[in-house]
């Protein structure tokens, strides 16, 4: 039971990291465009 909870937690943890990573990339692109203008 604990093992299943660990796996589900790991999956959600990876999802959080991926979404955070994509957010950072979006911000980088946004600021890069602002610098060019």
C-alpha positions in Angstrom: 0.0 0.0 0.0 2.8 2.4 0.9 4.6 1.4 -2.3 1.5 2.5 -4.4 1.3 5.8 -2.6 5.0 6.3 -3.2 4.5 5.7 -7.0 1.6 8.1 -7.2 3.5 10.7 -5.3 6.5 10.3 -7.6 4.2 10.7 -10.7 2.6 13.9 -9.4 6.1 15.2 -8.4 7.4 14.7 -11.9 4.3 16.4 -13.3 4.9 19.4 -11.1 8.6 19.6 -12.2 7.6 19.4 -15.9 4.9 22.1 -15.6 7.4 24.3 -13.7 10.0 23.7 -16.4 7.6 24.6 -19.2 6.7 27.8 -17.2 10.3 28.8 -17.0 10.8 28.3 -20.7 7.7 30.4 -21.5 9.1 33.2 -19.2 12.5 33.0 -21.0 10.9 33.4 -24.4 8.7 36.2 -23.1 11.6 38.2 -21.7 13.7 37.5 -24.8 11.0 39.1 -27.0 10.8 42.0 -24.6 14.6 42.6 -24.8 14.5 42.5 -28.6 11.7 45.1 -28.9 
